[in-house]
Amino acid sequence: MTATTSATGHVVRRTGGLVIEDLGVSLTGDDVDVVDGIDLVLRPGEVVGLVGESGSGKTTVGTSLLGYSRAGAHISAGRVLLEDRDVLTMHWREVRKLRGEEIAYVPQDPASALNPSIRIGRQIVELQQLRGIGTAGSRLQAARDGLAEVGLPNDDEFLRRYAHQLSGGQVQRVALAMAFLPKPKVLVLDEPTTGLDVTTQKMVLDTMAGLCRAHGVSALYVTHDLAVVANIADRVAVMYAGQIAELGPRDTIFQNPSHPYTRALLDSIPHLSQARALKGIPGRTPSPGRRPDGCRFNDRCGFVVDRCRTEVPELRTIAPDHDVRCHRVGEIGTWDINLGTVPDADPDRARDVILSVEGLTVFYGRKQVVHDVSFDLAKGEVVALVGESGSGKTTISRSVGGLHKDWTGTVAFEGRTLATSARKRTAEDRRRMQYIFQNPYLSLNPRLTIEQIIRRPMELFGLARGKEATDRVVELMGQVALGSQMLHYQASRLSGGERQRVAIARALAAQPDVMICDEITSALDVSVQGSIVELLEGLRQERGISMLFVTHNLALVRSIAASVQILQDGQVVEAGPVVTVMETPREEYTRKLLSNSPRID
């Protein structure tokens, strides 16, 4: 192994694979850094987790490895060395050949990378033709071998399918198979398991890690999910506001985090083994051009001193392979993983039922997808619906909310039987039961401003108008950690996490008694998730709001819910108090979900 000193004075260790030196990306036309001074080595067969909140620059770094920058930005400094060849100085024709062949990229939504009008088998064969891989006779067999390697069927029936005929996990593994077919040296994965259930997620992660180590591929895994990184990465780089705040071996980062930001992120994570009072990090990640002087985390840090506000800290080595960018490293004491632990919900508490579901049976056309499901929800209580994709969680929640009307059984609200369709329910019942959708890209009107979106329920239900409504909108935006400067933005200017917070604010604007939350935190940073959970918990305690919480995140269920319904193939296979189901599960399926859930404890 050799080492060089970068222009920033930081030692970069060369061990083969890919080396990033002093990487900088700036906004076009401005001297404003999006990311700067990034030094990182990706070693063959190693998975490096790149984590941080939205806006920290993770994806910018990941795409820079392919010599790419988004519209409105450009790579302004540094080198990306692949076997001593600088990707950033190559001719565009060389870079185009390198992408996918030597450095592969797997996007967050692989379905967008697959042609919906071409069958899966044909797409894999065409990829080989484009890359000049194999012969006409060998390409189909190579496609079969690639699918088998990622644990997918490789028969003619599967090869004839289109992308829309595959589950999310299958699409993700097809994308992995296509990425590995050219035998790349480096793999960049951009949030590839966001939104997948825990079983599918574990399958995809195990496949990816196994292929990287078997083929000696260097992998950069970009994500906001620290629990996933704790189970797959060899080393972890924590990014904040365009810089690496901490870099080290996985066990070091998760057992002895030394930067206040790393600790704050870890404190935001729910645990499977114990309930926690989740909290977000105060403030917001500063955008390029608005970053504070000195340490970029100083305005959100609980350990800040005057020096932090004026002097820029260097990324310095504090132990072998462990680097930290903090003036006070070594002065802020040790970190305790049990910080924030709270008692589990009391299974014997008194309950005042507000919503009851009896014998719910749901159909899609002639196909029965939910079978005789019954449960109830008390005032000020959270009931979680948990299961794999296709288990019926969302179908049940949509039926309860009146958004799917092809069902039988009874849904009663305060003892009154509700109509199957929301259109047939009273305006007051619709106001008191609000639904928050999983996908904020589809649930927000792209033509309206954020202010108009949030104030619409107030006007629709006669709750507020004029200045009173605007003041309430500003208050709600503050509660969901959005700045008032976004009032006149349209949804297209917001990130996915920001859009989801707008959707939550819109639901709260109706002053509901019951909120149906459909995977509302699956795309959020852990810190934002912590803030949202803290907000929801405050509403539950102060206003007695009840919640039906659909999720695949069992660790989050431990911290937010009082009881849980475990679903498989449209049936409840296990139900009861969260503490009972998670500590002494009776069913094999429940034990499987728990064992597949990523954990840091």
C-alpha positions as CSV (number, residue, x, y, z in Angstrom):
1,M,0.0,0.0,0.0
2,T,1.2,3.5,-0.8
3,A,0.1,6.9,0.4
4,T,0.0,10.4,-1.0
5,T,-0.8,13.8,0.5
6,S,-3.7,15.6,-1.1
7,A,-3.9,19.4,-1.7
8,T,-5.9,19.7,1.5
9,G,-3.1,18.1,3.4
10,H,-5.1,14.9,4.1
11,V,-3.3,11.6,3.6
12,V,-4.9,9.4,0.9
13,R,-4.1,5.7,1.1
14,R,-3.7,4.0,-2.3
15,T,-4.7,0.4,-2.2
16,G,-6.0,-0.2,-5.7
17,G,-9.7,0.0,-6.6
18,L,-10.7,3.7,-7.0
19,V,-9.2,6.8,-5.3
20,I,-11.0,10.1,-4.9
21,E,-8.7,13.1,-4.3
22,D,-9.9,16.6,-3.3
23,L,-13.1,16.2,-5.2
24,G,-15.1,19.4,-5.6
25,V,-18.4,20.1,-7.3
26,S,-19.7,23.7,-7.7
27,L,-22.8,25.4,-9.0
28,T,-22.4,26.6,-12.6
29,G,-21.8,30.3,-12.8
30,D,-21.1,30.7,-9.1
31,D,-18.2,30.2,-6.9
32,V,-20.4,28.1,-4.5
33,D,-19.3,24.6,-3.5
34,V,-21.8,21.7,-3.5
35,V,-19.2,19.4,-2.2
36,D,-15.5,20.0,-1.6
37,G,-12.3,18.4,-0.4
38,I,-13.6,14.8,-0.7
39,D,-10.9,12.2,-0.2
40,L,-11.9,8.6,-0.3
41,V,-10.5,5.2,-1.3
42,L,-12.7,2.3,-2.5
43,R,-10.8,-0.9,-2.1
44,P,-11.5,-4.0,-4.2
45,G,-14.2,-6.3,-2.7
46,E,-15.1,-3.6,-0.1
47,V,-18.4,-1.9,0.5
48,V,-18.1,1.7,1.7
49,G,-21.3,3.3,3.1
50,L,-21.8,7.0,2.3
51,V,-24.4,8.3,4.7
52,G,-25.9,11.7,5.7
53,E,-29.0,13.8,5.5
54,S,-30.6,15.0,2.3
55,G,-28.6,17.8,0.9
56,S,-25.3,16.6,2.3
57,G,-23.9,15.8,-1.2
58,K,-24.0,12.0,-1.1
59,T,-25.5,11.4,-4.6
60,T,-23.3,14.3,-6.0
61,V,-20.2,12.4,-4.9
62,G,-21.6,9.1,-6.2
63,T,-22.4,10.3,-9.7
64,S,-19.1,12.2,-9.8
65,L,-17.3,8.8,-9.9
66,L,-18.8,8.4,-13.4
67,G,-17.7,11.9,-14.4
68,Y,-21.2,13.2,-14.2
69,S,-22.7,16.2,-12.5
70,R,-26.4,17.3,-12.4
71,A,-27.7,20.2,-14.4
72,G,-26.6,23.5,-12.9
73,A,-23.4,22.1,-11.4
74,H,-20.0,21.0,-12.6
75,I,-17.0,19.1,-11.3
76,S,-14.6,21.9,-10.3
77,A,-11.7,20.2,-8.6
78,G,-10.0,17.0,-7.8
79,R,-9.3,13.6,-9.4
80,V,-11.1,10.3,-9.6
81,L,-8.5,7.7,-10.2
82,L,-9.4,4.3,-11.6
83,E,-6.2,2.2,-11.9
84,D,-4.3,5.5,-12.1
85,R,-6.5,6.8,-14.9
86,D,-8.3,10.1,-14.0
87,V,-11.9,9.7,-15.0
88,L,-12.4,13.5,-14.8
89,T,-9.8,14.3,-17.6
90,M,-10.9,11.6,-20.0
91,H,-12.4,12.4,-23.4
92,W,-16.2,12.1,-23.3
93,R,-16.1,9.1,-25.6
94,E,-13.8,7.3,-23.1
95,V,-16.1,8.3,-20.2
96,R,-19.1,7.0,-22.1
97,K,-17.5,3.6,-22.6
98,L,-16.3,3.5,-19.0
99,R,-19.8,4.1,-17.6
100,G,-21.5,0.8,-17.0
101,E,-18.5,-1.2,-18.2
102,E,-15.9,-0.3,-15.6
103,I,-18.0,1.9,-13.2
104,A,-21.6,0.7,-12.9
105,Y,-24.4,2.7,-11.4
106,V,-27.6,1.3,-9.8
107,P,-30.2,4.1,-9.2
108,Q,-32.7,4.4,-6.4
109,D,-35.6,3.6,-8.7
110,P,-34.3,0.8,-11.1
111,A,-37.7,0.7,-12.8
112,S,-36.8,4.0,-14.4
113,A,-33.7,2.5,-15.9
114,L,-35.5,-0.4,-17.5
115,N,-37.4,0.0,-20.7
116,P,-41.1,-0.7,-20.0
117,S,-41.8,-1.8,-23.5
118,I,-39.0,-4.4,-23.8
119,R,-39.0,-7.8,-22.2
120,I,-36.4,-8.4,-19.4
121,G,-34.5,-11.1,-21.3
122,R,-34.2,-8.9,-24.4
123,Q,-32.9,-5.9,-22.3
124,I,-30.1,-8.0,-20.8
125,V,-29.1,-9.4,-24.2
126,E,-29.1,-5.9,-25.7
127,L,-26.9,-4.7,-22.9
128,Q,-24.3,-7.3,-23.8
129,Q,-24.6,-6.3,-27.5
130,L,-24.0,-2.7,-26.7
131,R,-21.0,-3.5,-24.5
132,G,-19.6,-6.0,-27.0
133,I,-19.9,-8.8,-24.5
134,G,-19.9,-12.4,-25.7
135,T,-21.3,-13.8,-29.0
136,A,-24.8,-13.9,-30.3
137,G,-25.1,-17.5,-29.2
138,S,-23.7,-17.0,-25.7
139,R,-25.6,-13.9,-24.6
140,L,-28.9,-15.5,-23.8
141,Q,-27.1,-18.1,-21.6
142,A,-25.1,-15.2,-19.9
143,A,-28.5,-13.5,-19.2
144,R,-29.7,-16.7,-17.6
145,D,-26.5,-17.1,-15.5
146,G,-26.7,-13.4,-14.4
147,L,-30.3,-13.8,-13.2
148,A,-29.5,-17.0,-11.3
149,E,-26.5,-15.3,-9.7
150,V,-28.9,-12.7,-8.1
151,G,-31.4,-15.4,-7.0
152,L,-34.0,-14.8,-9.7
153,P,-35.7,-17.4,-12.0
154,N,-34.0,-17.7,-15.4
155,D,-36.6,-19.7,-17.3
156,D,-38.2,-18.6,-20.5
157,E,-41.3,-17.4,-18.7
158,F,-39.4,-15.0,-16.5
159,L,-37.3,-13.7,-19.4
160,R,-40.5,-12.9,-21.3
161,R,-41.8,-10.6,-18.5
162,Y,-41.9,-6.9,-18.7
163,A,-40.6,-4.7,-15.8
164,H,-44.1,-3.9,-14.6
165,Q,-44.7,-7.6,-14.1
166,L,-41.9,-7.8,-11.4
167,S,-42.0,-6.9,-7.8
168,G,-39.8,-4.1,-6.5
169,G,-37.2,-6.5,-5.2
170,Q,-37.1,-8.4,-8.5
171,V,-36.7,-5.2,-10.5
172,Q,-33.8,-4.2,-8.1
173,R,-32.1,-7.6,-8.6
174,V,-32.5,-7.4,-12.4
175,A,-30.7,-4.0,-12.2
176,L,-28.0,-5.6,-10.1
177,A,-27.6,-8.5,-12.6
178,M,-27.3,-6.0,-15.5
179,A,-24.8,-3.9,-13.6
180,F,-22.6,-7.0,-12.9
181,L,-22.7,-8.5,-16.4
182,P,-19.9,-6.3,-17.8
183,K,-17.8,-7.3,-14.8
184,P,-17.3,-3.7,-13.5
185,K,-14.4,-2.7,-11.2
186,V,-16.6,-0.2,-9.3
187,L,-20.3,-0.1,-8.4
188,V,-22.2,3.0,-7.2
189,L,-25.5,2.2,-5.5
190,D,-27.8,5.1,-4.9
191,E,-30.4,4.3,-2.2
192,P,-31.1,0.9,-3.9
193,T,-33.4,-0.5,-1.2
194,T,-35.4,2.5,-0.2
195,G,-39.1,1.5,0.1
196,L,-38.5,-2.3,0.0
197,D,-39.8,-4.5,2.7
198,V,-37.2,-6.0,5.1
199,T,-37.2,-9.5,3.5
200,T,-36.7,-8.2,0.0
201,Q,-34.2,-5.6,1.3
202,K,-32.1,-8.3,3.0
203,M,-32.2,-10.4,-0.2
204,V,-31.0,-7.5,-2.3
205,L,-28.3,-6.5,0.1
206,D,-27.0,-10.0,0.6
207,T,-26.9,-10.4,-3.2
208,M,-25.0,-7.2,-3.7
209,A,-22.5,-7.7,-1.0
210,G,-21.8,-11.3,-2.1
211,L,-21.3,-10.3,-5.7
212,C,-18.9,-7.5,-4.7
213,R,-16.8,-9.7,-2.6
214,A,-16.9,-12.6,-5.0
215,H,-15.8,-10.5,-8.0
216,G,-13.6,-8.0,-6.2
217,V,-15.8,-5.1,-7.0
218,S,-15.3,-1.8,-5.1
219,A,-18.8,-0.5,-4.0
220,L,-20.0,2.9,-2.8
221,Y,-23.3,2.5,-1.1
222,V,-25.2,5.8,-0.9
223,T,-28.0,5.8,1.7
224,H,-29.6,7.6,4.6
225,D,-30.4,4.3,6.4
226,L,-27.7,3.8,8.9
227,A,-29.2,0.5,10.1
228,V,-28.7,-0.9,6.6
229,V,-25.1,0.4,6.5
230,A,-24.4,-1.2,9.9
231,N,-25.2,-4.6,8.4
232,I,-23.4,-4.4,5.0
233,A,-20.6,-1.9,4.9
234,D,-16.9,-2.5,5.7
235,R,-16.3,1.2,6.2
236,V,-18.6,4.2,6.6
237,A,-18.1,7.8,5.5
238,V,-20.5,10.3,7.1
239,M,-21.2,13.4,5.0
240,Y,-22.5,16.8,6.2
241,A,-23.0,19.9,4.1
242,G,-20.7,18.8,1.3
243,Q,-17.8,17.5,3.4
244,I,-16.9,14.2,5.0
245,A,-17.4,14.7,8.8
246,E,-16.2,11.2,9.9
247,L,-14.7,8.2,8.1
248,G,-13.8,4.9,9.7
249,P,-14.4,1.1,10.0
250,R,-18.1,0.2,10.4
251,D,-17.7,-1.1,14.0
252,T,-15.8,2.0,15.0
253,I,-18.4,4.4,13.6
254,F,-21.3,2.5,15.3
255,Q,-19.7,1.7,18.6
256,N,-17.5,4.8,19.1
257,P,-18.7,7.7,16.9
258,S,-16.5,10.7,17.5
259,H,-18.2,13.5,15.6
260,P,-21.3,15.2,17.1
261,Y,-23.1,14.9,13.8
262,T,-22.5,11.1,13.6
263,R,-23.8,10.7,17.2
264,A,-26.9,12.8,16.4
265,L,-27.7,10.6,13.4
266,L,-27.3,7.4,15.5
267,D,-29.5,8.9,18.3
268,S,-32.3,9.3,15.6
269,I,-32.4,5.6,14.8
270,P,-35.1,3.3,16.3
271,H,-33.9,0.0,17.7
272,L,-35.5,-3.4,17.5
273,S,-34.6,-4.4,21.0
274,Q,-36.0,-1.4,22.9
275,A,-38.4,1.5,22.5
276,R,-36.8,4.9,22.1
277,A,-37.9,8.5,22.3
278,L,-36.9,9.4,18.8
279,K,-35.8,13.0,18.1
280,G,-34.5,14.7,15.0
281,I,-31.5,17.0,14.8
282,P,-32.5,20.6,15.4
283,G,-32.3,22.9,12.4
284,R,-31.7,22.0,8.8
285,T,-28.8,21.0,6.6
286,P,-27.5,24.3,5.1
287,S,-27.6,24.5,1.3
288,P,-24.7,25.6,-0.8
289,G,-24.0,29.3,-0.4
290,R,-25.7,29.4,3.0
291,R,-23.3,27.3,5.0
292,P,-22.0,28.9,8.2
293,D,-18.4,29.9,8.8
294,G,-16.1,27.6,10.8
295,C,-17.5,24.1,11.3
296,R,-20.5,23.6,9.0
297,F,-22.3,21.8,11.8
298,N,-21.8,24.5,14.5
299,D,-25.4,25.9,14.3
300,R,-26.9,22.5,15.1
301,C,-24.2,21.1,17.4
302,G,-24.7,20.6,21.2
303,F,-21.0,20.8,21.8
304,V,-20.2,24.1,20.0
305,V,-17.7,26.6,21.4
306,D,-16.5,29.9,20.0
307,R,-13.7,28.3,18.0
308,C,-16.2,26.1,16.1
309,R,-17.9,29.3,14.7
310,T,-14.7,30.8,13.3
311,E,-12.2,28.1,12.4
312,V,-12.7,25.5,9.8
313,P,-11.8,22.0,11.2
314,E,-9.6,19.7,9.2
315,L,-10.3,16.0,8.7
316,R,-7.7,14.5,10.9
317,T,-6.7,10.9,11.8
318,I,-7.4,10.0,15.4
319,A,-6.9,6.3,15.2
320,P,-5.8,3.8,12.5
321,D,-8.2,4.3,9.5
322,H,-10.4,6.6,11.6
323,D,-10.7,10.3,10.5
324,V,-12.8,13.0,12.1
325,R,-13.5,16.7,11.2
326,C,-14.1,18.2,14.6
327,H,-12.2,20.7,16.8
328,R,-13.4,19.0,20.0
329,V,-12.9,15.4,19.1
330,G,-11.7,13.6,22.3
331,E,-13.3,16.2,24.5
332,I,-17.0,15.4,24.3
333,G,-17.0,12.1,26.2
334,T,-18.2,8.7,25.1
335,W,-21.4,7.8,23.3
336,D,-24.1,5.5,24.8
337,I,-26.2,3.5,22.4
338,N,-29.0,3.2,25.0
339,L,-29.5,7.0,25.1
340,G,-33.2,7.8,24.7
341,T,-34.5,4.4,25.8
342,V,-38.1,4.6,27.1
343,P,-40.5,2.0,28.5
344,D,-42.6,0.0,26.0
345,A,-46.3,0.8,25.8
346,D,-48.2,-0.8,28.6
347,P,-50.1,-3.8,27.2
348,D,-52.6,-3.5,30.1
349,R,-53.5,0.2,29.7
350,A,-57.1,1.3,29.6
351,R,-58.4,1.8,26.1
352,D,-61.2,3.9,24.6
353,V,-61.8,2.5,21.1
354,I,-62.5,5.1,18.4
355,L,-62.2,2.9,15.3
356,S,-63.0,-0.7,14.9
357,V,-62.6,-3.0,11.9
358,E,-64.6,-6.3,11.8
359,G,-64.4,-9.1,9.2
360,L,-62.7,-6.9,6.6
361,T,-62.5,-8.8,3.3
362,V,-61.2,-6.9,0.2
363,F,-61.4,-7.7,-3.5
364,Y,-59.6,-6.5,-6.6
365,G,-62.1,-7.5,-9.2
366,R,-62.8,-11.2,-8.6
367,K,-59.6,-11.7,-6.7
368,Q,-59.8,-11.7,-2.9
369,V,-56.7,-10.1,-1.5
370,V,-57.6,-9.5,2.2
371,H,-59.2,-12.2,4.3
372,D,-61.4,-11.5,7.3
373,V,-59.2,-9.0,9.1
374,S,-60.4,-7.5,12.5
375,F,-58.7,-5.1,14.8
376,D,-59.5,-1.8,16.7
377,L,-57.8,1.5,17.4
378,A,-58.2,3.4,20.6
379,K,-58.0,7.2,21.2
380,G,-54.4,8.4,21.4
381,E,-53.1,5.0,20.2
382,V,-50.9,3.8,17.4
383,V,-51.6,0.5,15.7
384,A,-49.1,-0.8,13.2
385,L,-49.8,-2.9,10.1
386,V,-46.6,-4.8,9.2
387,G,-45.7,-7.3,6.5
388,E,-43.9,-7.9,3.3
389,S,-44.9,-6.2,0.0
390,G,-48.1,-7.7,-1.2
391,S,-49.3,-8.7,2.3
392,G,-52.3,-6.4,2.2
393,K,-51.1,-3.5,4.5
394,T,-51.9,-0.7,2.1
395,T,-55.1,-2.3,0.8
396,I,-56.4,-2.5,4.4
397,S,-55.5,1.1,5.1
398,R,-57.1,2.3,1.9
399,S,-60.3,0.4,2.6
400,V,-60.5,1.8,6.1
401,G,-59.9,5.3,4.7
402,G,-62.6,4.8,2.0
403,L,-60.2,5.0,-0.9
404,H,-61.0,1.5,-2.0
405,K,-64.7,0.5,-2.0
406,D,-64.7,-3.1,-3.1
407,W,-64.8,-4.7,0.3
408,T,-67.1,-6.3,2.8
409,G,-67.2,-6.2,6.6
410,T,-67.6,-3.3,9.0
411,V,-65.6,-0.2,9.7
412,A,-67.0,1.7,12.6
413,F,-66.0,5.2,13.8
414,E,-67.1,6.0,17.3
415,G,-69.6,3.2,17.0
416,R,-71.1,4.5,13.7
417,T,-70.7,2.3,10.7
418,L,-68.9,4.1,7.9
419,A,-69.8,3.8,4.2
420,T,-67.4,1.8,2.0
421,S,-66.4,4.8,-0.1
422,A,-65.1,8.2,1.3
423,R,-67.4,10.0,-1.2
424,K,-70.4,8.5,0.6
425,R,-69.2,9.5,4.1
426,T,-70.0,12.9,5.7
427,A,-67.6,15.8,5.3
428,E,-67.0,15.7,9.1
429,D,-66.0,12.0,9.0
430,R,-63.7,12.8,6.1
431,R,-62.1,15.7,8.0
432,R,-61.6,13.6,11.1
433,M,-59.9,10.7,9.3
434,Q,-57.0,11.8,7.1
435,Y,-54.9,9.7,4.9
436,I,-51.2,10.3,4.2
437,F,-49.9,8.6,1.1
438,Q,-46.5,6.8,0.7
439,N,-45.6,8.6,-2.5
440,P,-45.5,12.4,-2.1
441,Y,-44.5,12.8,-5.8
442,L,-48.0,11.7,-6.8
443,S,-50.1,13.0,-3.8
444,L,-49.2,16.7,-4.2
445,N,-50.7,18.9,-6.9
446,P,-47.8,20.1,-9.0
447,R,-49.6,23.3,-10.0
448,L,-50.2,24.6,-6.5
449,T,-47.7,26.3,-4.2
450,I,-46.9,24.7,-0.8
451,E,-49.1,27.3,0.9
452,Q,-52.0,26.5,-1.3
453,I,-51.6,22.7,-0.7
454,I,-51.6,23.0,3.0
455,R,-54.3,25.6,3.4
456,R,-56.7,23.7,1.1
457,P,-58.1,21.4,3.8
458,M,-58.7,24.4,6.1
459,E,-60.8,26.1,3.4
460,L,-62.5,22.9,2.3
461,F,-63.7,22.1,5.9
462,G,-64.3,25.7,7.0
463,L,-61.5,25.8,9.6
464,A,-59.7,29.0,8.6
465,R,-59.3,31.5,5.8
466,G,-57.2,34.5,4.9
467,K,-54.4,35.6,7.2
468,E,-55.5,33.1,9.9
469,A,-55.0,30.3,7.4
470,T,-51.6,31.6,6.2
471,D,-50.4,31.9,9.9
472,R,-51.5,28.3,10.5
473,V,-49.7,27.1,7.4
474,V,-46.5,28.7,8.6
475,E,-47.0,27.1,12.0
476,L,-47.5,23.7,10.5
477,M,-44.5,24.0,8.2
478,G,-42.4,24.8,11.3
479,Q,-43.8,21.7,13.0
480,V,-42.7,19.4,10.1
481,A,-39.2,21.1,9.8
482,L,-39.8,23.1,6.7
483,G,-38.8,26.8,6.4
484,S,-41.4,29.5,5.7
485,Q,-39.3,30.5,2.6
486,M,-40.9,27.5,0.9
487,L,-44.4,28.9,1.1
488,H,-44.5,30.0,-2.5
489,Y,-42.5,27.0,-3.9
490,Q,-44.1,24.4,-6.0
491,A,-43.6,20.7,-5.1
492,S,-41.2,20.3,-8.0
493,R,-38.6,22.3,-6.1
494,L,-38.7,20.0,-3.1
495,S,-36.9,16.8,-2.3
496,G,-38.8,13.6,-1.7
497,G,-38.5,14.0,2.1
498,E,-39.6,17.6,2.0
499,R,-42.6,16.7,-0.1
500,Q,-43.6,14.0,2.4
501,R,-43.4,16.6,5.2
502,V,-45.8,18.8,3.2
503,A,-48.2,15.9,2.9
504,I,-48.1,15.4,6.7
505,A,-48.7,19.1,7.2
506,R,-51.6,19.0,4.9
507,A,-53.2,16.2,6.9
508,L,-52.7,18.0,10.1
509,A,-54.3,21.1,8.7
510,A,-57.7,19.3,8.8
511,Q,-57.3,18.8,12.6
512,P,-58.0,15.1,12.4
513,D,-58.8,12.6,15.1
514,V,-57.4,9.6,13.1
515,M,-54.5,9.6,10.7
516,I,-53.8,6.7,8.4
517,C,-50.1,6.8,7.7
518,D,-49.0,4.7,4.7
519,E,-45.2,4.2,4.8
520,I,-44.8,7.9,5.4
521,T,-41.2,7.6,6.7
522,S,-39.8,5.1,4.2
523,A,-38.0,7.7,2.1
524,L,-37.0,10.1,4.9
525,D,-33.6,10.6,6.5
526,V,-33.3,9.1,9.9
527,S,-33.0,12.6,11.4
528,V,-36.2,13.8,9.6
529,Q,-37.9,10.5,10.5
530,G,-37.0,11.2,14.1
531,S,-38.4,14.7,13.9
532,I,-41.6,13.4,12.3
533,V,-42.0,10.6,14.9
534,E,-41.4,13.2,17.6
535,L,-44.1,15.4,16.1
536,L,-46.6,12.5,15.7
537,E,-45.9,11.4,19.3
538,G,-46.5,14.9,20.6
539,L,-49.8,15.1,18.7
540,R,-50.8,11.7,20.1
541,Q,-50.1,12.8,23.7
542,E,-51.3,16.3,23.5
543,R,-54.3,16.0,21.2
544,G,-55.1,12.4,21.5
545,I,-54.8,11.7,17.8
546,S,-55.0,8.0,16.9
547,M,-52.9,6.5,14.1
548,L,-53.1,3.5,11.8
549,F,-49.4,3.2,10.9
550,V,-48.5,1.1,7.8
551,T,-44.8,0.2,7.6
552,H,-42.2,-2.5,7.0
553,N,-39.8,-1.0,9.6
554,L,-40.2,-3.1,12.7
555,A,-37.6,-1.1,14.6
556,L,-39.8,2.0,14.1
557,V,-42.8,0.0,15.2
558,R,-41.1,-0.7,18.5
559,S,-40.7,3.0,19.2
560,I,-44.0,4.4,17.9
561,A,-46.8,1.7,18.2
562,A,-48.7,0.2,21.1
563,S,-49.9,-2.9,19.2
564,V,-49.1,-4.5,15.9
565,Q,-50.9,-6.6,13.3
566,I,-48.5,-8.9,11.3
567,L,-49.9,-9.6,7.9
568,Q,-49.0,-12.3,5.3
569,D,-50.9,-12.9,2.1
570,G,-53.9,-10.7,3.2
571,Q,-54.3,-12.5,6.6
572,V,-53.3,-11.5,10.1
573,V,-50.9,-14.2,11.3
574,E,-50.0,-12.6,14.6
575,A,-51.3,-9.7,16.6
576,G,-50.9,-8.2,20.0
577,P,-48.9,-5.6,22.1
578,V,-45.7,-4.6,20.4
579,V,-43.5,-5.7,23.3
580,T,-45.1,-9.1,23.3
581,V,-45.0,-9.7,19.6
582,M,-41.4,-8.5,19.2
583,E,-39.9,-10.2,22.2
584,T,-41.8,-13.5,22.2
585,P,-43.1,-14.0,18.6
586,R,-45.2,-17.1,18.2
587,E,-45.2,-17.4,14.4
588,E,-42.3,-18.4,12.2
589,Y,-43.2,-15.6,9.8
590,T,-42.9,-13.0,12.5
591,R,-39.5,-14.4,13.5
592,K,-38.4,-14.3,9.9
593,L,-39.3,-10.6,9.6
594,L,-37.5,-9.8,12.8
595,S,-34.4,-11.7,11.8
596,N,-34.3,-9.9,8.4
597,S,-34.7,-6.5,9.9
598,P,-31.4,-4.5,9.9
599,R,-30.2,-3.6,13.4
600,I,-27.4,-1.6,15.0
601,D,-27.8,-2.9,18.5
